[in-house]
């Protein structure tokens, strides 16, 4: 009922206080690939550009954009998305009218529409302080909010599984929702429904009630490759070697508008932080483990990590890890944090602990997961005081167990207290038909952290164990790390282990 009242209030407000299209709503935090705003003309957006009410923000194939709204909300748009900013203002804002006059907004209003594609968002002051003023319209339902971090995707014959994910049935058209924190009110012609943290729902259309899902649905798994640049140049056709034209790009005055991707040099070696996780490795690592290295020598092929140096259980120095005959899956890269992730699976990886003989790590029924950071010369300096709460998932690998199963990550969080040099981590995932819930704490050393999951519940049964490790990316403009990479290893206390990797985006203080 409150959501319907909010929509009615919005309509009345529009009748008495029309909003001029030029009112500022926020700015662009980053662009990867081609992102445009449809106004009177189509405007190509770049970092720090302003966005306005009535803008339709459009992301092209393999392109992403993140918006910082004026109330502090962050909206991360997936590839091939159309997102309308109907109106976005706070009480006290000065709003220009069509006749040029200025009025002062009497109340908050955040009204947007998902026309196509999907997004992930962490709400700002309007969603926290005045949730009835927050409305997101979609083709299947209207979304209200109760202070939330959630993601949503609308499928209309255009959803496909991401790389490394297989499906046994077609992906149904409709709206998919997952709540990470807080709650959503989902309303359509069948009524209103509350969706809380850790829950996933599917809504076919406006005349069908939501269906609760047991695990994270395929459309919400976002590991699609992205063009990692903000640079656009009109170039002559045909493009030079290494330059490609994504589908749907328009013609410029001198030819197609092309994207110049960042250059990844195959075989180039540099020093970069790395964290990894794996199940048992025969002969040396009898249980699941996770480990991190501050400055590791590694080799990239594109965005794939094919060898690196990192700690190994029981070894006094870094071991050498090489892909061997295994292959990579779930490869991803986040251009904001500079973190990449993936896993090796199938075949034999080669692990050589310092001072020991090489070990063939059999990955036929498990995976070795990894996250790497930007190339560095020295460790980045971390804050000495304050806290950072990481809940924005920039990417992750599918969790895998030692029985050959792949699963889905439902939720992950990391809380860092730099004053006490401690971290807390929580995980919620499903693999092998069982729910795994883990929570634990650890310590921070420079830009590295590691810890133990002292509570691991598997399928409702206690008695599991686990550990995690990771590193913080270099601090951003707010002096907090711009992101973090975390890997984890879990055991059910019997014979099954699970491992995986998570990349977090910009934290909240």
N, C-alpha and C positions, 0 to 999 in steps of 0.2 A: 504493500500500500504506500509506503514512504517513497518508493521509487516512482510510482505513478504521480504522487503529489509533486515530486521534484520536477517531473516532465511538464506537468500542467503549469507549475510556477515559472518554468523556463519560457513556455509559450506566452504567458501573460507578460513576462518581463520583455520579451521581444516586441509585443504590441505597444508597450508604453516607452520602450527605450531601444529603438533600432540601433544596430551597431554598424559603423562604417567599416568596409572591408580592409582598410589600411591599418587597423589597430594591431599593434605589436603583440605577439603571443609568446615569443621565445627566440631561441637561436639554435644553430646547427653546431653540435659538439664535434662530430666527425662525419666524413663521407668516405666510403670505399666503393669505387666504381662510379656509376652515373646515378645521381639523385637530382630530381627536378621539382620545382614548385609550379603548378599550373595556376596562373593568375590571368590577367588580360593577355599575357604572353607566357610562354614556357621559359622559366628561368633555371639555369643550371646552378645548383647549390654547391657551396664549398664551406669549409669550416669557418665558424663565426658569423656566417650570414644570418640575417634575421628572418623569421617566419611570421606570417600574419594570419589573422582570421580570414576565413574563406579560402585559404591555400589548400590545394590538393597536393600532398607530398607523394611523389612517385619514385620508387626504386626500380631500376632496370634489372635484367638478368645478372646474377652473380654480383649484385650491388647492395650496399647497406647504408643506412644513415641513422644517426642518433640525434634526437632533439632534446634540448634542455628547455623546458617550459618556464614561464616567468614565475611560477610558484615553486620551482625546484624539482618538479617531476621530470623523470627521464623516460623517453620513449625510444626503444631500439627497433627500427623497422627492418624486417627481413627482405630478402630479394623478391622482386616482382610483387610489390605491395602498393596499394593506393589508399591513402589515409587523409581524410578531410578534417581540417581544424575548423569546425563550425563557429565556435566562439570560445575565447579563453581570456578571462580577466578576473581580477580580484577586487573586492570592495575597496573603494577609494581611488581606483584607477581612473584617470581622465580618458574619456572615450570620444573620439571625433565622430560627428554625425555627417550624413550625406550633404547637409547644407553648410558644413564647415564649422558649426557650433560645437562646443565642448560640454559634455555632461560628466558627472561623477557617478561611477557605478555604485549602486546601493548595496550590492551583495556579490559574492563570488559566483563564477560560472565557468565550468570546464565541460564543453559539449563537443565531442568528436565522433567520427564515423569510420569504421573499418569497411572499406568498399571491396578490397581484394587483398589477398596475402595474409600477413600476420605481423605481430609485434610482441615485444616483451616490455613491461613498464614497471617502474617503481614510482608510486604516486608522491606528489608533493604536498604543499600546505593545504590546498583545496581538498584533496582526498582525505587528508588526516583530520582537518579542523571542521570542514563543512561537507561531509560526504554526500548529502542530498543535492549538492550543486554539481556533482560529477556524474556525467552520463556518456557512455560509449554505445553508439548504435552499430549493429551489425545486421547482415541479411537474415539471421535466424533468431536474434534476441537482442534485448537492450541490457547493458551491463551497468549496474550500480556498484558502489564500492564502500568498503568499511576499513580503509587504511591498508593498502594492499600492494603486494608484488606478485604479478601474475603474467602469464603469456597466453596468447590466443592466435588461432589460425583459422581462416575461412577457406574451405576447399570447395571448388566449383569445377571439377574436372581437370584441375591443374596441380594436384598434390601428388608427389612421388616420394618414394623412400630415399633418404640421403645416402651418399656413398658408404658402402660397408654394411648397410642394413638390408636384409632380405624380408620379404613379406610373402605370406602364403595365401592371401586373399586380397581383392582390390580394396583400395582406400576409399571409404565411403565419403561422398560429398556431405558437407555440413560444417558446423562450427565446433572446434575443439578448444577446450579451456583447461588450464592447469594453474592452481593457486599455490604460490610458494610461501607467502606470508599474508596474514589478515584474512579477509573474506570477500567474496563477490556475491551480489544479488543478481541472478539471471532471470529476466522477465520476458515472456512472450504471450501469445494469445491463450496459452494453457495455464498461466499463473506465474508466481514468483518462487524462486528456489535459491537457497543459500548454499554456496560452495565455499568450504573452508580450506585452510592450509593443508597441503599434502593430497588434496583431492583433484581428480580429473573428471571432466564431463564431456559428453558429446550431445549436440543439439542439431537435429536434422534440418528443421525449418521453423518458422514462427508458429506453426500449428501443431508442433510435436514437443512434448515435454523433454527435458534433459535426461540423458542416461548416464549414470555414474559408471566410470571405468575402473577396473581393478589395477591398472598400471598405466604408466605414461604412454599415450598413443603415439603412433609413428609420426603423424604430422607435426608434433611438438618437438621431435628430435631434430635439432638444427645443427648439422655438421656439413652443410653445403659449402663448396669452395667459393671464395670471394675474391674479386679483384681488389688488391690492396693498395690503392692509390687515390689521390685526390686531383690528379693532373689530367687535363683534357686538352688536346691540341687538334686543330684541323690539319689533317695530313693528306697527301696525295694518295690516290688509289692506283695500283694495289699497295697495301701497307708493307713496310720493310720487314725482314725476318724478325720473328719474336713478338710482333705486334698483331693483335687480333681484334676483330670487330664483333662485339656482343650483339646478339639478335635484337632488332628493334631500335638500334641507334640511328638518329636522323642524319641527314646530310647537312654539312656546313657549307659556307660559301666557297671553300676550296676543296670540297670532297667530304667523305664521311668523317664524323667526329669520332675519333678513336681514343681508346684508353691505353696509356702506356703503363704496363704493370711494373711493379718493383722487380728488380733483377735478382734472381736467385742463381748463384753460380754453382753448378754441379761440381762437387768435389772440393769446394772451398772449405778450409778449416779455420775456425776461430775459437775464442774462449767465451763461453756462455754458460749461465746457470742451467742445470739439468736436474730433474727429479724423475725417478722411475719406480715402478712397482711390478712385482711378479709373484706368482705362486712358487711352490718349491722347485728348486733346480737340483736335479739328482746329483748326489755326491757331496754337495757343499752347503746348500740352503734348504734345510728340511721343511721349513714352514714359509708361509707367505711373508713378504717383506716389502718395505718402501724405504728409499734412501735418496739423498739429495747432495749435489756438489755445487759449491759456490761459483767456481770458474772452471768449467770442464772443456776440454778440447773435443770438438764434435764435427762431424761431416754431414752436410745437408745435400740432398738431391731434390731441387725444388723446395717444397715445404716439408719434405720427409727427412727425418733424422735416421741416418743409416749406420752410424757408429758414434760412440761417445765414451768418455771416462766418467765413472761414478763409483761410489762405495759399494762393497759387497759384503754380506754377512760373514763375520769371522776373519776378514782380510784386514791387514794393517794399513793398506794404501788403496788408492782407487783401482778398480778393475776395468778392463777394456770390454765393452759390449759391442758386438757387430751383428748386423742383420742376418748374415749367413744365407741360408736357403729359405728363410721365412719371408713373408710379405707384409706390407703395411695396410692398415685399415683405419677408418675413423679419422683420417687426417684433417686437421683444421688449423687455421691461423687467425688470430685476432689482431688487426692492424693498430688498435688503440694501445693495447698493452705490449704488443710485440711478442706475444707468447704463442707458440705452436704446440700441437699435441697430436698423438696418434698411438697406435699399438702395433707390435709385431705379432703375427700369428701364423701357424702352419710351418712345417719344416723345422730346421734346426738353427737357432741363433748361436753365436759363439761368444762365450764369456771366459775371459782370462784374468783371474785374480792376480794381484801383484805377487811376483815370486812363485807362482804356481803354474801348472800346466793348463792348457785350454780345456774348457768344458763345453760339450754340446748340449745346449738347453733345448729340450724337446718341447716345442710349442704346438704340437698337434692337438692337444686337448686343453690348452690354456694360452694366455697372451702375456707379453711383456709390454707394459704401458709406459709412456714417457711424456714429459712436458719440457720444452726448452724455452729460454728467454733470449733477449737481444744480445748481440755480440758486445762484450765488455772488455775493458782493460783492467779495471779495478772493481771491487765490490761497491755497489751503491750504498750511500750512507742512509741509515734508517732513522726515523724519529726517536728521540730519547724519552718522550712523554706522549701521553694521549692514547686514544684507542682508534681502531678501525674495524668496521663490521662489513664483511664481504658476503653478499648474498646474490649479487648479479652474476649469473653464470654466462661467461663469454663462450664457453664450449666445454666438451667433455668427451671421453671415449665411452663406448658401451662397457659396462662392467662385465667381466668374464669369470667363470669358475673353472675349476680343474677337472670338470666332467665334460668340457667342450661346449657349455651353454653360454650364450650371450644374453644380456638383460638390458634393463633401462635404469637410468639414474633419475629418481623422482625428485630429490632435493639434496642440497649440500650447502653448508655455511661454514664460515671461518671467522672467528673473532680474535683480534690481536690487541693485546694490552702492552704497549711499548713502555709504559712506566714500570711495569713488573716483569717485562720480557717474557710474557706467557701467551699461549694461544689456546683456543678451544675450537674443536671441530665436531660437526655433526653430519651424518649421512643417512639417507633413506633411499634404498634401491631394491629392485626386484630382479632376481636371476635364478634360473633353475626352478621356477614355480614357487619360490619362497621369498618372503620379505626379509630384508636385512636392515636393521637399524643399529647405528653405531654412534657413540659419543665419547669424547675423551679430551684430554688436555696435554700440553707439552710446553716447550720452551723455545725462545727465540735467541739465536746467535748470529749477530750481524744481520744479513739478509736471508738467512736460512732459518727454518723451524722444523721441529720434529716432535712427535708425541705418541702416546699410547691410547687406544680406545679401550677404556676400562669397563665399558658397557656395550656389549654386542648381543643383540637379540635376533635370533634367526627363526622365522616361522613361529613367533610367539614364545620360543624357548630361550632361556638365558644360558650362559656358559660359554659363549664365544669369546674371541679375543681378536686384537688387531693393532695395527700401527699405521702411522702416516708420516709423511715428510714433504717438504716443499721449500719454495723460495718466494720472496717478495720482489716484484718489479721495482724499478727505480721510482722515486717519488715524483708525483705530478705537481700541478700548480697549487694544490692545497696542502702540500708537504706530506701527504699520505702516499703510500705506494699506489701506483696506477693500476695494479692488479696483483694476482698471486697464482702460482701453480702448485697444485697439491696432488700427490699420488697416495694410494692407500692399499693395504693388504689386510684381509680379514680371514678368519677361520671360524668354522662352526663348532670347534672343540672336538671334532671327530676326524673325518677324512677329507672334507671339502674346504677349499680356499677360494676367495674371491679377490680380484684386484681391479684397479681402474685409475683414471686420471681426471682431474677437474681443473679448469681455468676460470678464475674469478676476475670480473671487471672492477671498475672504479668503486671503492668502498665508501660507506658513510662514516663520518666521525663518531 
